[in-house]
Amino acid sequence: MSSALRILGIDPGLNRTGYGVVEAQGSRLTYVAAGVIRVPRGELHQRLGTILRALDEVIRAARPDVATVEKVFVNVNPQSTLLLGQARGAAICAAVASGLAVHEYAALRIKQAVAGFGQADKRQVQSMVQRLLALDVAPASDAADALACAICHAHSRTLLAAIARSAPTAPRRSAGGSRRAWTARLAGGR
């Protein structure tokens, strides 16, 4: 059986940053922790520092193997998009400074992985996260989004492993040329 992977999902925001940790073993998901970092008002650098320090504490306590974060989408308000990008940067820096690889997913993909529908609303995501992790109550919205990000990575990892197991193996050199030539033929080259 495959070894367990502990995944930290992060839903960054300048007011509230959600985090969620799940453990994935094969297709089995186990809830580890989740919460919301409430960022006090103040200067931007202070707010970003709060996110960085709080996530560092979460990482030290939860000991994840990898981190995931939602990709920035272009908002109607460019200033809001820039601020969100800075909060996201602080979150990524916290993960990288702790030695974690960071995987990024679009909001559409996260919602599809959790709710089966890329346009799912926050309540649908909360409900599906509750069901997938067998929680007694639905997590807070920001924590649910972070858990959904972690679940998306777990599902992606499982899918990629299944594809790798079912992919044809390359023939030996004597049976069909070099591996490089065989790979090029698969990719549509000559």
MORA-V195865 format. One record per helix or strand of 3 or more residues. SS is the DSSP state (alpha for helix, beta for strand). FROM is the first residue (numbers start at 1). LEN is the number of residues. Records with the same first field share a line. If there is no record, write none. Layout:
SS->FROM-LEN  FROM-LEN
This chain:
beta->5-7  16-10  28-11  66-5  101-5
alpha->44-19  78-20  107-9  122-11  141-26  173-4  179-8
